[in-house]
Amino acid sequence: MFTRSLQSVIENRLHQKKAIILIGARQVGKSTLFNNIVQQIQLPTLTLNCDEPETRQILTDINSKQLALLIGKNKVVVIDEAQRVDNIGMTLKLITDNFPDIQLLATGSSSFELRNRLNEPLTGRKYEYTLYPISTEELMHDKGLLYVKQTLDSRLLYGSYPDVLNNPDNAKEILMNLASSYLYKDILEHEGIRRPELINKLLIALALQVGSEVSYNELAKTISTDNKTIERYIDMLEKCYVIFRLPAFSRNLRTELRKSKKIYFYDNGIRNAIIQNFAPLAMRQDVGALWENFFISERIKRNHYNGSYAQSYFWRTTRQQEVDYIEIENGEISAFEMKWNPNKKGTPLPKTFEETYSPKQSIVVTPENFYEWV
């Protein structure tokens, strides 16, 4: 059990006559988080799991009288995997409008389904949060700095899903099951994917290109499809919280790459399971990519949980000058370079970038200091 950063945030939002929606990949701990919150408030609770066909049938096109019978004397209603119910937005709206004393909590594992169905019906009626695999900040809070340092190599290989951290001896099996179609089965069910094998091929190609610029045209040629299919699948995988895109930063220089993008995985363990490689770091050629993916994904978690609206980029020129990761917040630029070798902690950023953008801070991130920034 890990204390999640969002727990106190959500607890402070309870009983404000609004639904609380928690979105994130499957198995990141959404249900566990809501269960912990429900145990804290100790009110009669109705929990509905929408992975069960009977539950989906009951919640589809239900009216307010039927809802009253279903809810009964409960004061909290938890709806798990809400994206699996047709017209779920209208059902949640009925609960919030007709039962103001009921605290509604709903989880969803795919934003593309849940948000499309919620935005209009629940406008002004919800608080929405995203939950990720366990963050370094959460581990630091629960286990301390020594644990964070001691488990770094393991997290680079096996990631930070709660089940993986709680069952390290079974990490490979857990990750291989997750990295199958389980994480994105909502795509296969709701989007009518005709060639699901393309998604697997695409994920392998993306996993092998972590830290490198991605070309949709090259990806299309690699897996024998077209650019539109690549773009569509990447968009859906991002909305299922498997991957995320990092655009190129450009403002002034003609030599800057403007339309390029990089793609990272929210979890290193999922990335390694996709390519079926859990070899020790000392035996790997991709440790630099693993380190880069790890730090950027941890920084994304940190910003989200701390209410930061920083925009994330990378920077590169046609002359191969590069900054691994850039954040812009309130008009100020922070630049990060990731170096796995601590001896390179004194590596300067490209002079062109420094002179052109005068960043607020320039940080070289190594295993010796990473925890200061995540």
N, C-alpha and C positions, 0 to 999 in steps of 0.2 A: 504494500500500500504506500502510495506517495501522496503528499499534500500538493494539490494542484494550485497554481497561481490564480486561476480563475475562481476558485471556491469562494474566497472572501468577496470577490467582485460580485459574483452572482448572489451571494447571501445578502449583500447590501441592496440588491435590486428586487428582492422578494416583496410580495404583497403591495405592489404599486399598480395593480389592476392592468398589468401587461403580461403577455406571454414572454417566456424566456426560451430562446431557440439556441441550441448548441450544435454546431456543425463541425465536421472533421472526418478524417478517414476512419474506416472501420477499425475497431480494436485499439483506438488510442485512449480509451477510458471514459467515453462520454457517459455511458450508463452508470459506471462506478462513481463518477463525480456527482451525478444527480442523486444516486443512492446515498452517498455520504451527506449531501445537503439535506435530504429528506430525513435521515436519521438525526441530524442536528435539530431540525425544527420540530420533530416529533408530533406531526399532525396526521390524521387519517389520510392515507394515500392510495389512489388507484393507479396501478402501473399497467400499461397496455403495450404489448410487443407486436409491432406491425410486421415482423417477419412471419407471424402466424397468420395463415389465410383467414381464419374465423375473425380475428381482430380486424384485419383489413376490410372484410365484408361488413362488419358492424359499423365501422367508422365512415364508410363510403355513403354519401348522400343521407346522412343521419339528420333528423330534425331536432329541435330544442326539447320537445317532450321526451323523445327517446334518450337524448343526452341526460336529462334530469334523472331518468330511471337508471341509466348506466352509472352516473357519478354517485348517486345516492347521498350518503352522509360524508363522503370524503371531502377534504379541504384542499388536497393537492392532486393533480392529475399529471402523470408522466406518460408521454407518448414516445415510445422508442422506435427509431427507424421510420420516422413520419413520412419520408419521401416515397415510401412504398404504397401510400394510400392515395387513390384518385380523389381530386377535389379536396385535398387535406387543408388547403388554405381556408376554404369556406367553413370546414368543420372547426378549425381552431378559432376562427372569427366568431362563430356561434358561441363557443365556450367563453371567450373573453367578453363578449357583448352581453350575454344572458346570465352569466354566473360570475359577477364581479368579485365575489368573495373566494372564488377558486383560484389558486395559483397554478397556472398551466406551465409545464416544462416539456419541451419537445426536443428530440435529437434527430439528426439527419446525417447520413454518411456521404451525401453527394450534393454539393451546393447547386449544381445545374438543375436538378429536379426540385429541390426544396425551395430555393429562392424564386424560381419561376412561378411556383404555385403559391408563394407566401406574399410576395412584395405588394401586390395590389390588395388582396383581402386584409392583410394585417398592417397596412400602412398606419403608423402612429400607435400601433397596439402591441409592439414587441421590442424586446432587447435581444440582439443577436451577437453571439460570440463564436470564435473558432478555437477548437482544441487540437493541439498537435501532440506527437510523441513527447515523452518526458523531456523537459528542457534541462540544460545545465544549471540554470537558476533554481529550478525545483529540486534537483539533486543536491545542490549546495545547501539549500534550506533544510532538507531532511537528513542528509548524510555528512555534510561538511566538506571542506576543501580537500582534505586528504583523500577521501573517497573519489571525488571528482577527478583528481590527478591520477589515482591508481587505476581507474576504469577507463581512462581515455582511449588506450589502444583497443580495448574491447568494444567501445562505442563506435570507433571508426570502422570496425569490422561488422559488428552485429546490430548497431543502431540503438535506439532508445524506446522501442515500444514497451509498454508496461509489462506485458507477458514475457518478453525477452529478458528484461532486467530482473524480473522475479524468478525466472527459471533459466539461468545461464547455461545449465547442462543440456537443455533442450532447445537452445537458441536457433540452431540450424533448421531443425524440423519445423519450429514455429514460423520462421521466416519463409521457408520454402512454401508452406501452406498459404501464408499471407500473400506472397508474391505471385501465386497462381491468380486466376481470375477473381479471387475473393475480393480484393481491394476495389475492383472496378466492375463487379457483377451488375451493378445498377445500369452501367452503360449498355451492357449486353442485353439486359432485359427491356430497357425502356427506349433505346435508340435503334433497335432493329439492326444491329451490326451484322452484316452478311458474311464478313470474313474476319472472325475474331482472331485468327492466327496472325493477322497483320499487326494487331495491337502488341502481341508478344514479340514479334520481330522488331517493331518500332521501339519498344522498351529496351530491348537488347542493344539496338543501335544507339539510343540515347544514353544508356548506361556506360557504353564504351567511349562516349564523347563528353563526359562530364568535365567541365573546365575549359572546353573548346567551343569555338563558335559553331553554331548549328545552321546548316543550309537545308531548307525544306526540299529544295530541288535534288540535292544529293541523297537525302533520306528517301525520297520517292524512288529514285533509281535503285538504291540499295535493297529496298524491300518490294520492288516491282509494283508500284502504285502511282498515283498522281499527287500533285502538290496540294490540291484541295482536301483530299482524304487525309494527308499528313497533318494539315492545319486543323482539320476537324477533330482528329484523334488526339492531338496534343492538347487542344482546348478542353476536351472532355477529361483527359487524364489529369489536367491541372485542376479542373473543377471537382475531381474526386480526391484531391489532395495526395496524389502520387508524385507529381512533379510540379515545378514552378519555373517560370521564364524570367530571365534577367535581361533587360534591353541594354543597348549601348548608349552611353552618355555622350552627347555632342552639343556644342554651342558655338564654337568660334573657328576652329581650325579646319582648313580644307582637307587635311590629311586624316581627320577623324573618321572612324567607321560609324555610320549613322543608322543603318538598317539592320545591323547584325544583332544576334541574340545568343544567349547561352541558356542551357536548360539544366537544372539541378533537381535532385530528389529530396523530398522532405526528410528522408531517413536513409542513412548509409546502409543499414542492414537490408532494406528492401532493394537498394541498388545492387548490392553484392549477391543477393539471392537471385536476382534476375539473370546475372551472368554466371551464377553458380560458382562463385570464387570466394572462399573464406580463408584463403591462405594467410599465414602470419604476415604482419607488415614488413618484416625484414626480407621476405621472399617476394615482395610485390614490386611491380614497375609503376603502379598507379597510386602510390601513397600520397603524392602531391595532389592528385585529383580528389582523393578521399578526404584529405585535410581541408581542401578548399570547399568541398561540398558540405562537410561537417560544420565548419565555422559559419558559412553563409546561412545555412538552414537554422543554426542556433541563433544567429543574429536576427533572423526573421521572427522566430519565436519570441525572443526577448523584446523586440520592438512592439509586437502585437500585445503581449501580456502587460507591457508597461504603458500602453496607450499612446505610443509614438506613431506618428503618421509619416515617418521618414520614407522617401522614395529611394528605391534600390536600383543600382546600375553597375555595369563594368565599363572600362574605358580602354580603347585600343586605337592605334593609328596604323596607316598603311606601311609605316616604317617599323612596325612590330613593337612600338612602345606600348606599355600596358599597365593598368592598375586593376588588380583583381576584383575589387569591390568598392563601390562608392555609395554613400548615403547623403541625401540632401534633405535637411529639415530646417524649416523656418529660414530658407534661403542660404543656409550655411552648409558647406561641403566637408564631409569626413571621408578620408581615403584609407583603405586597408589593403595591405599586401600580406598574403599568407605564405609563411616559410616553415616547412616541416623541420628543417635543420636549424636549431637554435643559434648556431654560429653565424647565421645570415641575418640576425635580428637588426644589424646596422645597415642593411641594404636601403639605399635612398630610393624615393619615388622618382619617376622620370622627371628630369628638370623642366621639360616642356609643359608637363601637367602642373607642376608647382608654380611656374611663372605665369601660366595662363589663368589658373583658377584660384590660386592662393587659398588652399583648403584650410579650414579651421583647425583640423588635426590630421596628422599623417601617422598611421600606426602600422608597424610590422608585427603581425600576429604569429607567435610561435607556441609550441606546447608549454613553454615556460610562463607565458603571460595571457593565454587566451581567455581564461576565466574572468579576467578584468573587464572583458568586453561583451560577455554573454550572460 
